[in-house]
């Protein structure tokens, strides 16, 4: 195994996840405004993985041939032949320029320390996954594979973790790019040259080490690889014990590993969750309403935050909309949660928000009693009265039906109707006298 190699990368895709989609946009732009990219073409392009042809410049057959085959089927051979030169020129722009790379095995103590990354990561000495880094430093089968590129603008890096699983099989994971174009296959090529293997195969596969990973594992092997039947012992980050299998505790992004639950539990930086009993870093733990410590998952599941009193409460004591049951209430009418400052008690003894209270109830102008609006009576001035006060204060003129203050009414008649009645009676009396 070589300690370092230098090699030239003719081209590499900038973005492995979207390059096929970008090709689709390039083809769409070449069509007339009336045309749209056929769905079959779009689906076929998405199925292509054009990112890993880092020895191709976007014009070579490994890229152009599968694209041309798709276009001929959709648009015909003649039209495709005419369009291909311009398409290839634009597709080539999706690939990074030629560069020289230096690949070497880096010092594992520098993982996450901002040397190869833009800033400190979770593998830093004070990061949330520092036990993973301690494990990697102790584990001789794990190495830090670093890519370095120098130009006039400075030095850029990319790094990954390599696990030598035996049987000429190596797993790669935790790819991090800091200036070097993002293409995991660059690490495959670097690994091939460092190991001195003429050709290798690769496949996406879960990284088998019990550390925090980015779920980006690659298995690299050659045709002569055979399953490794030997025993691999893993060092405990907390003690000198080596065991066939490590115990793992996960809390959010935090991975804690050890040779046993007791060993992990002895970590002064970790706690046992009061609900599930799992270990979690003390810095990742949360105080519950009962002042006990909980892991992030259980804390989020069991508690809520009240904005009004700025405190954490149990979900059973949480009403919603940022209020606990001490700071808010649920309106009986609209069933929404409001602050206690907006609480009104109705005559039925139930709680209402201000809007619903004034829509449903009114205050008697005479006795100030709160009554249902539908049971109230309103005078000509728009004032509301309860039924009793209204009947005590007003009377309905039995002649014209208008409401009249009871102290101004006579014989249940308003002043005008009473006056008309008296005039009519006087006229009738005069007529009777004349006739007599």
FENHULIN-V404445 format. One record per residue. N is the residue number from 1. RES is the residue in three letters. PSI is psi as a letter, one per 30 degrees, with the letter a starting at -180 (none if undefined). OMEGA is omega in whole degrees, 0 to 359 (* if undefined). D_CENTER is the distance of its C-alpha to the mean C-alpha in Angstrom with 2 decimals. Layout:
[[N & RES & PSI & OMEGA & D_CENTER] [N & RES & PSI & OMEGA & D_CENTER]]
This chain:
[[1 & UNK & k & 179 & 43.48] [2 & UNK & l & 179 & 43.45] [3 & UNK & f & 176 & 41.91] [4 & UNK & l & 176 & 40.85] [5 & UNK & l & 173 & 41.33] [6 & UNK & k & 180 & 41.12] [7 & UNK & l & 182 & 40.41] [8 & UNK & k & 174 & 39.88] [9 & UNK & j & 183 & 36.89] [10 & UNK & e & 178 & 38.11] [11 & UNK & l & 175 & 34.75] [12 & UNK & k & 182 & 31.14] [13 & UNK & k & 178 & 28.18] [14 & UNK & e & 186 & 25.77] [15 & UNK & j & 184 & 22.71] [16 & UNK & f & 185 & 23.22] [17 & UNK & f & 189 & 20.20] [18 & UNK & g & 185 & 21.34] [19 & UNK & e & 179 & 25.07] [20 & UNK & e & 176 & 26.15] [21 & UNK & e & 179 & 24.18] [22 & UNK & e & 176 & 25.85] [23 & UNK & e & 178 & 29.18] [24 & UNK & e & 179 & 28.52] [25 & UNK & e & 179 & 28.13] [26 & UNK & e & 179 & 31.32] [27 & UNK & e & 179 & 33.20] [28 & UNK & e & 180 & 32.00] [29 & UNK & f & 181 & 33.36] [30 & UNK & f & 180 & 36.69] [31 & UNK & l & 177 & 37.16] [32 & UNK & l & 181 & 38.98] [33 & UNK & f & 182 & 37.17] [34 & UNK & f & 184 & 38.25] [35 & UNK & l & 173 & 36.72] [36 & UNK & l & 182 & 33.21] [37 & UNK & k & 179 & 31.97] [38 & UNK & k & 182 & 32.83] [39 & UNK & e & 181 & 30.03] [40 & UNK & e & 178 & 31.97] [41 & UNK & e & 180 & 32.06] [42 & UNK & e & 180 & 28.35] [43 & UNK & e & 180 & 27.64] [44 & UNK & e & 178 & 30.34] [45 & UNK & e & 180 & 29.00] [46 & UNK & f & 180 & 25.48] [47 & UNK & f & 180 & 27.25] [48 & UNK & k & 172 & 29.01] [49 & UNK & j & 183 & 27.89] [50 & UNK & f & 188 & 29.63] [51 & UNK & f & 191 & 27.81] [52 & UNK & g & 179 & 29.99] [53 & UNK & i & 185 & 33.33] [54 & UNK & f & 174 & 33.57] [55 & UNK & g & 179 & 37.37] [56 & UNK & l & 182 & 37.29] [57 & UNK & g & 182 & 37.09] [58 & UNK & f & 177 & 35.70] [59 & UNK & f & 184 & 39.29] [60 & UNK & l & 186 & 40.39] [61 & UNK & f & 182 & 40.87] [62 & UNK & f & 178 & 37.86] [63 & UNK & e & 188 & 35.63] [64 & UNK & e & 185 & 38.03] [65 & UNK & e & 179 & 39.66] [66 & UNK & e & 178 & 36.72] [67 & UNK & e & 181 & 35.63] [68 & UNK & e & 180 & 39.24] [69 & UNK & e & 179 & 39.63] [70 & UNK & e & 183 & 36.74] [71 & UNK & e & 178 & 38.11] [72 & UNK & e & 181 & 41.69] [73 & UNK & e & 184 & 40.70] [74 & UNK & e & 188 & 39.03] [75 & UNK & f & 181 & 41.28] [76 & UNK & l & 186 & 44.46] [77 & UNK & e & 185 & 46.04] [78 & UNK & e & 181 & 47.91] [79 & UNK & e & 180 & 45.04] [80 & UNK & e & 180 & 42.78] [81 & UNK & e & 181 & 45.50] [82 & UNK & e & 186 & 45.81] [83 & UNK & f & 189 & 42.09] [84 & UNK & e & 181 & 41.24] [85 & UNK & e & 180 & 42.62] [86 & UNK & e & 179 & 40.53] [87 & UNK & e & 181 & 37.41] [88 & UNK & e & 180 & 38.00] [89 & UNK & e & 180 & 38.38] [90 & UNK & e & 179 & 34.98] [91 & UNK & e & 180 & 33.30] [92 & UNK & f & 180 & 34.91] [93 & UNK & f & 178 & 33.09] [94 & UNK & f & 183 & 29.77] [95 & UNK & k & 182 & 31.21] [96 & UNK & l & 180 & 31.68] [97 & UNK & l & 179 & 35.28] [98 & UNK & k & 180 & 37.53] [99 & UNK & l & 175 & 37.05] [100 & UNK & k & 180 & 38.63] [101 & UNK & k & 171 & 36.55] [102 & UNK & k & 178 & 37.63] [103 & UNK & k & 181 & 36.17] [104 & UNK & l & 176 & 36.95] [105 & UNK & j & 185 & 36.11] [106 & UNK & l & 177 & 34.56] [107 & UNK & j & 184 & 35.00] [108 & UNK & f & 178 & 32.28] [109 & UNK & f & 181 & 32.62] [110 & UNK & f & 179 & 30.98] [111 & UNK & k & 177 & 27.71] [112 & UNK & g & 185 & 24.83] [113 & UNK & g & 178 & 27.45] [114 & UNK & g & 177 & 26.70] [115 & UNK & e & 180 & 29.80] [116 & UNK & f & 178 & 28.18] [117 & UNK & l & 179 & 24.67] [118 & UNK & f & 182 & 23.94] [119 & UNK & l & 178 & 23.31] [120 & UNK & k & 178 & 23.26] [121 & UNK & a & 183 & 20.68] [122 & UNK & f & 178 & 20.00] [123 & UNK & f & 179 & 23.43] [124 & UNK & l & 183 & 25.24] [125 & UNK & f & 178 & 27.91] [126 & UNK & g & 181 & 25.88] [127 & UNK & l & 184 & 22.46] [128 & UNK & f & 179 & 20.41] [129 & UNK & h & 182 & 21.84] [130 & UNK & f & 178 & 25.36] [131 & UNK & e & 175 & 26.90] [132 & UNK & e & 180 & 25.71] [133 & UNK & e & 178 & 27.54] [134 & UNK & e & 178 & 30.59] [135 & UNK & e & 182 & 30.69] [136 & UNK & e & 179 & 30.59] [137 & UNK & e & 181 & 33.38] [138 & UNK & f & 188 & 35.49] [139 & UNK & j & 186 & 34.89] [140 & UNK & f & 180 & 37.42] [141 & UNK & f & 179 & 36.01] [142 & UNK & k & 181 & 32.80] [143 & UNK & l & 175 & 33.12] [144 & UNK & j & 179 & 31.16] [145 & UNK & k & 187 & 31.71] [146 & UNK & k & 172 & 31.58] [147 & UNK & k & 183 & 32.15] [148 & UNK & k & 178 & 33.76] [149 & UNK & k & 180 & 34.69] [150 & UNK & k & 173 & 37.08] [151 & UNK & a & 184 & 38.02] [152 & UNK & f & 182 & 39.41] [153 & UNK & f & 180 & 36.07] [154 & UNK & a & 183 & 35.60] [155 & UNK & k & 177 & 34.14] [156 & UNK & l & 187 & 30.80] [157 & UNK & l & 165 & 29.41] [158 & UNK & k & 180 & 27.29] [159 & UNK & l & 176 & 27.25] [160 & UNK & l & 177 & 26.47] [161 & UNK & k & 180 & 27.66] [162 & UNK & k & 178 & 30.49] [163 & UNK & j & 180 & 31.65] [164 & UNK & j & 186 & 35.21] [165 & UNK & f & 181 & 35.29] [166 & UNK & l & 180 & 38.95] [167 & UNK & h & 181 & 40.76] [168 & UNK & h & 177 & 39.93] [169 & UNK & k & 180 & 36.24] [170 & UNK & k & 176 & 33.60] [171 & UNK & k & 177 & 29.84] [172 & UNK & k & 178 & 27.61] [173 & UNK & l & 178 & 24.05] [174 & UNK & h & 178 & 21.84] [175 & UNK & k & 178 & 22.62] [176 & UNK & k & 184 & 22.13] [177 & UNK & k & 179 & 23.49] [178 & UNK & i & 179 & 25.00] [179 & UNK & e & 176 & 27.12] [180 & UNK & k & 181 & 28.33] [181 & UNK & k & 185 & 27.02] [182 & UNK & j & 177 & 24.16] [183 & UNK & j & 183 & 26.00] [184 & UNK & f & 181 & 26.02] [185 & UNK & f & 173 & 29.44] [186 & UNK & e & 178 & 30.96] [187 & UNK & e & 177 & 30.65] [188 & UNK & e & 179 & 32.36] [189 & UNK & e & 179 & 35.20] [190 & UNK & e & 180 & 35.48] [191 & UNK & e & 179 & 35.64] [192 & UNK & e & 182 & 38.30] [193 & UNK & e & 179 & 40.44] [194 & UNK & e & 181 & 40.11] [195 & UNK & f & 179 & 41.21] [196 & UNK & h & 180 & 43.88] [197 & UNK & k & 184 & 42.93] [198 & UNK & e & 179 & 44.07] [199 & UNK & k & 180 & 41.23] [200 & UNK & l & 172 & 38.12] [201 & UNK & l & 179 & 35.72] [202 & UNK & l & 179 & 32.00] [203 & UNK & k & 175 & 29.30] [204 & UNK & k & 181 & 25.63] [205 & UNK & k & 182 & 25.69] [206 & UNK & k & 178 & 23.79] [207 & UNK & k & 190 & 24.91] [208 & UNK & f & 181 & 27.24] [209 & UNK & k & 183 & 27.24] [210 & UNK & h & 179 & 25.55] [211 & UNK & l & 176 & 23.63] [212 & UNK & k & 178 & 20.10] [213 & UNK & l & 178 & 19.48] [214 & UNK & g & 181 & 17.03] [215 & UNK & h & 184 & 17.81] [216 & UNK & h & 186 & 20.07] [217 & UNK & k & 172 & 23.46] [218 & UNK & k & 174 & 26.63] [219 & UNK & k & 181 & 29.95] [220 & UNK & k & 183 & 32.94] [221 & UNK & l & 175 & 36.45] [222 & UNK & l & 186 & 39.78] [223 & UNK & f & 181 & 42.13] [224 & UNK & g & 183 & 44.15] [225 & UNK & k & 175 & 41.35] [226 & UNK & k & 180 & 42.13] [227 & UNK & k & 179 & 40.08] [228 & UNK & k & 184 & 40.58] [229 & UNK & f & 180 & 42.42] [230 & UNK & l & 181 & 42.78] [231 & UNK & k & 176 & 41.06] [232 & UNK & k & 178 & 38.30] [233 & UNK & k & 184 & 38.07] [234 & UNK & k & 181 & 34.99] [235 & UNK & k & 177 & 35.56] [236 & UNK & k & 179 & 33.97] [237 & UNK & f & 187 & 32.27] [238 & UNK & f & 181 & 33.91] [239 & UNK & a & 182 & 37.43] [240 & UNK & g & 181 & 39.79] [241 & UNK & k & 174 & 39.45] [242 & UNK & k & 187 & 38.72] [243 & UNK & l & 179 & 37.52] [244 & UNK & f & 182 & 36.75] [245 & UNK & k & 180 & 33.29] [246 & UNK & l & 175 & 30.98] [247 & UNK & k & 184 & 29.04] [248 & UNK & k & 173 & 25.30] [249 & UNK & k & 183 & 23.03] [250 & UNK & k & 175 & 19.27] [251 & UNK & j & 184 & 17.12] [252 & UNK & b & 178 & 13.57] [253 & UNK & f & 185 & 14.53] [254 & UNK & k & 175 & 18.07] [255 & UNK & k & 174 & 20.72] [256 & UNK & k & 182 & 24.11] [257 & UNK & l & 179 & 27.01] [258 & UNK & l & 182 & 30.64] [259 & UNK & f & 179 & 33.79] [260 & UNK & l & 178 & 33.47] [261 & UNK & e & 179 & 31.54] [262 & UNK & e & 181 & 34.35] [263 & UNK & e & 178 & 33.99] [264 & UNK & e & 181 & 30.28] [265 & UNK & f & 179 & 31.07] [266 & UNK & f & 181 & 33.67] [267 & UNK & k & 183 & 31.17] [268 & UNK & f & 180 & 31.64] [269 & UNK & g & 183 & 28.13] [270 & UNK & l & 179 & 26.58] [271 & UNK & l & 174 & 26.70] [272 & UNK & k & 182 & 26.86] [273 & UNK & k & 182 & 24.30] [274 & UNK & f & 181 & 26.37] [275 & UNK & e & 185 & 24.70] [276 & UNK & f & 179 & 24.15] [277 & UNK & f & 180 & 26.48] [278 & UNK & l & 178 & 24.33] [279 & UNK & k & 176 & 24.69] [280 & UNK & l & 176 & 22.11] [281 & UNK & k & 180 & 22.72] [282 & UNK & e & 180 & 24.17] [283 & UNK & f & 180 & 21.96] [284 & UNK & g & 182 & 18.85] [285 & UNK & l & 182 & 20.59] [286 & UNK & k & 174 & 20.34] [287 & UNK & k & 175 & 23.33] [288 & UNK & l & 177 & 23.44] [289 & UNK & f & 178 & 25.58] [290 & UNK & g & 179 & 28.43] [291 & UNK & g & 172 & 28.11] [292 & UNK & l & 183 & 27.43] [293 & UNK & k & 181 & 24.81] [294 & UNK & k & 174 & 21.80] [295 & UNK & l & 184 & 19.27] [296 & UNK & e & 183 & 15.62] [297 & UNK & e & 181 & 14.91] [298 & UNK & e & 179 & 17.99] [299 & UNK & e & 179 & 17.52] [300 & UNK & e & 182 & 14.20] [301 & UNK & e & 189 & 16.00] [302 & UNK & f & 189 & 19.26] [303 & UNK & l & 174 & 18.80] [304 & UNK & l & 184 & 17.56] [305 & UNK & k & 178 & 18.24] [306 & UNK & j & 180 & 21.08] [307 & UNK & f & 185 & 21.05] [308 & UNK & e & 182 & 24.76] [309 & UNK & g & 175 & 26.14] [310 & UNK & h & 181 & 23.42] [311 & UNK & l & 177 & 23.31] [312 & UNK & k & 182 & 21.47] [313 & UNK & l & 175 & 22.92] [314 & UNK & l & 180 & 22.96] [315 & UNK & e & 179 & 21.10] [316 & UNK & f & 180 & 24.65] [317 & UNK & g & 183 & 25.51] [318 & UNK & k & 182 & 22.53] [319 & UNK & e & 185 & 23.32] [320 & UNK & l & 179 & 20.10] [321 & UNK & g & 175 & 19.37] [322 & UNK & g & 182 & 19.56] [323 & UNK & k & 169 & 23.00] [324 & UNK & l & 185 & 24.60] [325 & UNK & f & 175 & 27.88] [326 & UNK & f & 185 & 29.90] [327 & UNK & f & 183 & 28.47] [328 & UNK & a & 180 & 27.98] [329 & UNK & l & 176 & 29.31] [330 & UNK & k & 180 & 28.70] [331 & UNK & k & 181 & 31.03] [332 & UNK & f & 186 & 33.46] [333 & UNK & e & 185 & 33.68] [334 & UNK & f & 175 & 30.23] [335 & UNK & g & 176 & 28.32] [336 & UNK & l & 184 & 25.79] [337 & UNK & k & 182 & 25.21] [338 & UNK & l & 176 & 27.09] [339 & UNK & l & 177 & 28.35] [340 & UNK & f & 178 & 31.69] [341 & UNK & f & 181 & 33.20] [342 & UNK & g & 185 & 32.84] [343 & UNK & k & 175 & 34.53] [344 & UNK & k & 179 & 37.82] [345 & UNK & k & 180 & 39.90] [346 & UNK & l & 179 & 41.65] [347 & UNK & f & 177 & 45.20] [348 & UNK & g & 178 & 43.76] [349 & UNK & g & 181 & 42.24] [350 & UNK & l & 185 & 38.63] [351 & UNK & k & 179 & 35.94] [352 & UNK & l & 172 & 34.99] [353 & UNK & l & 185 & 33.01] [354 & UNK & e & 183 & 35.29] [355 & UNK & e & 182 & 34.77] [356 & UNK & e & 180 & 35.41] [357 & UNK & e & 183 & 38.27] [358 & UNK & f & 175 & 40.16] [359 & UNK & e & 186 & 39.64] [360 & UNK & f & 186 & 40.97] [361 & UNK & l & 175 & 43.61] [362 & UNK & l & 181 & 46.23] [363 & UNK & k & 180 & 48.68] [364 & UNK & k & 183 & 52.38] [365 & UNK & f & 185 & 54.18] [366 & UNK & e & 186 & 57.20] [367 & UNK & f & 179 & 56.15] [368 & UNK & g & 177 & 52.47] [369 & UNK & k & 178 & 51.40] [370 & UNK & k & 181 & 47.92] [371 & UNK & l & 176 & 48.34] [372 & UNK & k & 183 & 46.41] [373 & UNK & e & 182 & 46.57] [374 & UNK & f & 180 & 47.89] [375 & UNK & f & 183 & 50.79] [376 & UNK & l & 176 & 51.74] [377 & UNK & k & 184 & 54.47] [378 & UNK & k & 179 & 54.45] [379 & UNK & a & 184 & 57.51] [380 & UNK & f & 179 & 58.47] [381 & UNK & g & 179 & 56.85] [382 & UNK & g & 179 & 53.43] [383 & UNK & k & 182 & 53.65] [384 & UNK & k & 180 & 52.39] [385 & UNK & k & 170 & 54.55] [386 & UNK & l & 186 & 54.36] [387 & UNK & e & 182 & 56.81] [388 & UNK & e & 181 & 59.42] [389 & UNK & e & 180 & 59.53] [390 & UNK & e & 181 & 59.65] [391 & UNK & e & 177 & 62.61] [392 & UNK & e & 187 & 64.33] [393 & UNK & f & 185 & 63.99] [394 & UNK & l & 173 & 64.35] [395 & UNK & k & 179 & 66.51] [396 & UNK & k & 180 & 66.23] [397 & UNK & k & 184 & 69.34] [398 & UNK & f & 179 & 71.01] [399 & UNK & e & 183 & 72.45] [400 & UNK & f & 177 & 69.67] [401 & UNK & f & 180 & 66.64] [402 & UNK & k & 177 & 65.41] [403 & UNK & k & 183 & 64.14] [404 & UNK & k & 175 & 66.69] [405 & UNK & k & 186 & 66.84] [406 & UNK & e & 182 & 68.84] [407 & UNK & f & 176 & 71.21] [408 & UNK & f & 181 & 72.09] [409 & UNK & l & 175 & 72.56] [410 & UNK & k & 182 & 75.97] [411 & UNK & h & 180 & 76.57] [412 & UNK & h & 177 & 72.84] [413 & UNK & k & 176 & 73.36] [414 & UNK & l & 182 & 71.76] [415 & UNK & e & 182 & 74.27] [416 & UNK & e & 181 & 74.69] [417 & UNK & e & 179 & 75.29] [418 & UNK & e & 179 & 77.58] [419 & UNK & e & 178 & 79.54] [420 & UNK & e & 181 & 79.88] [421 & UNK & e & 182 & 81.06] [422 & UNK & e & 179 & 83.68] [423 & UNK & e & 180 & 84.94] [424 & UNK & e & 180 & 85.28] [425 & UNK & e & 180 & 87.18] [426 & UNK & e & 179 & 89.51] [427 & UNK & e & 179 & 90.20] [428 & UNK & e & 179 & 91.03] [429 & UNK & e & 179 & 93.36] [430 & UNK & e & 179 & 95.19] [431 & UNK & e & 180 & 95.71] [432 & UNK & e & 180 & 97.05] [433 & UNK & e & 180 & 99.52] [434 & UNK & e & 182 & 100.80] [435 & UNK & e & 180 & 101.37] [436 & UNK & none & * & 103.28]]
